[in-house]
Amino acid sequence: MWAPDEEDACRTASTLWPSGALGGNLNQELPTPEQFEAAVELVTEGDVAERVVCVPDPARHLEAIRRFEAAGFDHVYVHQIGPD
């Protein structure tokens, strides 16, 4: 998630994509939108920041991508959350 500053990035990611911080099988197993809405009520900005790179520094994004490369992944999907 890119934004002019880290606080803004975390706030935007929490608002637009809180389900990114749901753990376990919740992202795959909840059958209705209402259940997703209920589950994300428990998600905090801190939860999102732990799972989503929320910084304006491209080097930190690249660092996160390289961790996947080091783990053996050969494809990485980069998902921008928000308008910028």
N, C-alpha and C positions, 0 to 999 in steps of 0.2 A: 504494500500500500504506500503510494507516494503522496505526500502533501508538503507544504512549505515548512512544517515543523512536526515533530514526533507526536505532540499532544493532539494536534488537529488530525493527523493520520489515524491515531488510535480511536479518536472520537468518531471519525467518518466510518472506519471499518466496523466499529461496534454498532453503529446505527444501521448501516446498509447490509452488513454480512455477519451478524452475530452467530449464525449457525456454524461459521467456520471454526468456532471455539468449542463446539459440542464434542465431547469425548466419546470414546467407545463406538458403538454401532448406531448411536442416535441419528446421525446424518443419513443412514441407510434404512433404518427400521421404523421410523415414525410414519404411520400411514396417512395422516391428515395434516393439512396446513395448521389447523387449530392446535394440534399436538406440538408442532414445531414452534408456534408462537408461545405456547406455555413453557416449553423447554428453554427457549432463549431468554425468557424473563430472568433466569438464574445466571445468565452470562454477564460478566463485568468487562469493562474496558481492559482491565489487567489480564483477564482470561484471553481476550482477543490478542493482546500484545504478546502473549506467550506463544501463540501459534501463527501469527501473521507478522511479517516484517513490516513494521510501521515507522519508517524513517524517511527523511528527505535525501539521505546519502546513498548514491548509487553503489558505492563500494560495499556497503552493508548488505544490499540486495544481492550483489554478486557473491559475497561471502556465503550467504545462505544457499544460493544455487550451487556453489562449489561443494558444500557439505553433502548435497545429494549426489553430485558427481563422484565424490570420494567414496560414497557408500555403494557405488556401482550402477547408479541410474544412468541411462543413456538418453532419456527424454525428461524434460522438466517443463511443466505448464506454468506460465507466469500469468497471474490473474490480477488485473488492476481493479481495485474496488474504489469507486467514486468517480467524480467528474474530471479529475486532472490526470 
